[in-house]
Amino acid sequence: MRVDLVSEIPSLAFDKAPGMLMEASWDQNGDIDRASFLAEIIDGKQKIVETLPKLKGSKSE
């Protein structure tokens, strides 16, 4: 896939890319922007307690 970095921010959406589990975007510096997860260790096991949104939102918003 070729993306023009000057005219648009490259983005992959899980509904358009087989095998993708979540949407991800990259800025002009190559830094990724995607949802993150906040986890706690409870009884020795990792538990996801919150999902943090992308910093810049998705292209569809």
Contacts in CASP RR format, 6 or more apart in sequence:
PFRMAT RR
TARGET T0000
AUTHOR 0000-0000-0000
METHOD contacts of the structure
MODEL  1
MRVDLVSEIPSLAFDKAPGMLMEASWDQNGDIDRASFLAEIIDGKQKIVE
TLPKLKGSKSE
3 10 0 8 1.000
5 28 0 8 1.000
9 25 0 8 1.000
9 26 0 8 1.000
9 27 0 8 1.000
9 28 0 8 1.000
9 59 0 8 1.000
10 25 0 8 1.000
10 26 0 8 1.000
11 23 0 8 1.000
11 24 0 8 1.000
11 25 0 8 1.000
11 26 0 8 1.000
11 58 0 8 1.000
11 59 0 8 1.000
12 20 0 8 1.000
12 23 0 8 1.000
12 24 0 8 1.000
12 25 0 8 1.000
13 20 0 8 1.000
13 23 0 8 1.000
13 58 0 8 1.000
13 59 0 8 1.000
13 60 0 8 1.000
14 20 0 8 1.000
14 21 0 8 1.000
14 22 0 8 1.000
14 23 0 8 1.000
22 34 0 8 1.000
22 35 0 8 1.000
23 34 0 8 1.000
23 35 0 8 1.000
23 54 0 8 1.000
23 58 0 8 1.000
24 32 0 8 1.000
24 33 0 8 1.000
24 34 0 8 1.000
25 32 0 8 1.000
25 33 0 8 1.000
25 34 0 8 1.000
25 54 0 8 1.000
25 56 0 8 1.000
25 58 0 8 1.000
25 59 0 8 1.000
26 32 0 8 1.000
26 33 0 8 1.000
27 33 0 8 1.000
33 54 0 8 1.000
33 55 0 8 1.000
33 56 0 8 1.000
33 57 0 8 1.000
34 54 0 8 1.000
35 51 0 8 1.000
35 52 0 8 1.000
35 53 0 8 1.000
35 54 0 8 1.000
36 51 0 8 1.000
36 52 0 8 1.000
37 48 0 8 1.000
37 50 0 8 1.000
37 51 0 8 1.000
37 52 0 8 1.000
38 48 0 8 1.000
38 49 0 8 1.000
38 50 0 8 1.000
38 51 0 8 1.000
38 52 0 8 1.000
39 46 0 8 1.000
39 47 0 8 1.000
39 48 0 8 1.000
39 49 0 8 1.000
40 46 0 8 1.000
40 47 0 8 1.000
40 49 0 8 1.000
41 47 0 8 1.000
END
